[in-house]
Amino acid sequence: MNTFEDILAVLEAEFEQISWQREPQGLYAPVDYVLSLGGKRLRPALTLMGCNLFSDNILPAIKPAIGIEIFHNFTLLHDDIMDKATLRRGKPTVNVKWNANTAILSGDLMQIEAYRYISESPEAALKQILDIFSQTAAEVCYGQQYDMDFETLTDVDESDYLEMIRLKTAVILGCALKIGAIIGGAQGIDCQRLYEFGINLGLAFQIKDDWLDVWGDERTFGKKLGGDILCNKKTYLLINALQRAKHDDAAELNALLTNVSMAHDLKIKRVTEIFNRLKIKELAEEKINFFYEKSLHNIASVNVSDERKTNLQILAEKLLQRSK
Amino acid sequence: MNTFEDILAVLEAEFEQISWQREPQGLYAPVDYVLSLGGKRLRPALTLMGCNLFSDNILPAIKPAIGIEIFHNFTLLHDDIMDKATLRRGKPTVNVKWNANTAILSGDLMQIEAYRYISESPEAALKQILDIFSQTAAEVCYGQQYDMDFETLTDVDESDYLEMIRLKTAVILGCALKIGAIIGGAQGIDCQRLYEFGINLGLAFQIKDDWLDVWGDERTFGKKLGGDILCNKKTYLLINALQRAKHDDAAELNALLTNVSMAHDLKIKRVTEIFNRLKIKELAEEKINFFYEKSLHNIASVNVSDERKTNLQILAEKLLQRSK
């Protein structure tokens, strides 16, 4: 049984073996750049851990795991164009370091490379894995579309938000685990339980992400706090604050959302004060816990020994206590 | 044996059965729009004709054929963003009718939908078909990158140009035919011959496209002539003209390429006159014929009866005598 740290070491060794020094250089250099920026490698790790839950041989899951990580990084690359983002993991985005056209085309290539790695799944399971992967990839696009739609909608409620993050963030975690489970030889019902585990973990994970933007520790967070507040992003926090705020709080919150000349630090401070008065922090923590408990329930019901489940349980706990 | 026209009728019936009225509408409406603009449906027809060359049952090739057409339309959609194109098949491009972000994301979704259809290939051949398709899809990206690189390069020669159009245009024709041949049960050597047939046909086809932009008939061409001349596009014609032009012609051609204030009609007229003086028309026609002859040689060597080859031979001839 491999811990998350063991799995990460396996993955890093694999990533280092892949050379993106290929022609045309103008197209592969951004792919190399994006994939070498690091990140948590959470999704490919979930594929290997999903496999390892049922099998001691994780080798057949490595290529598809890498395919999922390439796909995830492709979505970040294209999201950054759409959001006109300038920084990703503390470094200039591809649309800034190169340009938008290069980011579009090298992203397209990454999606193809992702499918190339997915296609290296064990052949007996290839069709099933392709179907899950394509369905999930399409859903991630839907999630990005809803996220962009939310920017101009005024009546987004918590259930809309949860559906958006389920699509944009959670399904790829579920998919990563399920593909691993299939390769590990799991039965259909267990593959589905592991998928649900990924969904609930993903929902908790994203709300924690929203939470960290306000109450995280800047030294470990890796970027400035309050980014979501500054761009009026419809996070779990803001959506609930808009719903809870009455009278003076409602008026002040609306004024803050429409004020375009206010100093950044002041806007962050004022919005955070409103969140605190409305007990949004506690509300978010309750919701994170709610989905975390559901995920533990999912993993508990999988038909393997408790001992094999430990590493995934430890990972889930770590993800939700993370400070970055 | 089905003629090209028979095959087109089969394809149109299939395309009409697919409903893109799906959620999220903001994402599928552009997909529906792009796929309903028509086009020649050449690539999916080649898949079915490639299959039909070896088998009377073309049904198993229909889904992958549609996947190839969706992929082709995806590349046009993203190319139009990169080229800031405003018209495609006489209608506003997605980046104009909607916006660039919608064009990026619905294009990403189309690539996924393309893979979904490709994944419906007969399972025994799935891995082989995926490998060819992904390799080709990546090469189409390389071709687009070289095409964009050419805009700022000054020393593009004919062999660079031929390599660019091989990647950008020809490989997908070869791929379409080869996938059809595999599904039709062809032997490896015949699959490869059909692939080469597609490559040579594609090269001839693209040079004919360049030719039509200058010497086509505007009434049947469907768009204004001289578009490539106006944007100094490094076509087969311009590259050879730059190489052949001496003294006065060279000076005039360079002046025309750098003049940004000249009336459009006048620039087209002057450049065309230089092409005519340098016998570029005849040069292009020789080259089209050269690749056409090679393609006929490829098809002649395939191990099936001459009778089965007729429809593909007729199609090749028609494509190179086309006026639009």
Interface residues (C-beta under 8 A of the other chain):
Chain A: E23 P24 G26 L27 H78 I81 M82 N101 I104 L105 G107 D108 L109 Q111 I112 E113 Y115 R116 S119 E123 L126 K127 L130 D131 S134 A137 A138 C141 Y142 Q144 Q145 Y146 M148 D149
Chain B: E23 P24 G26 L27 H78 I81 M82 N101 I104 L105 G107 D108 L109 Q111 I112 E113 Y115 R116 S119 E123 L126 K127 L130 D131 S134 A137 A138 C141 Y142 Q144 Q145 Y146 M148 D149
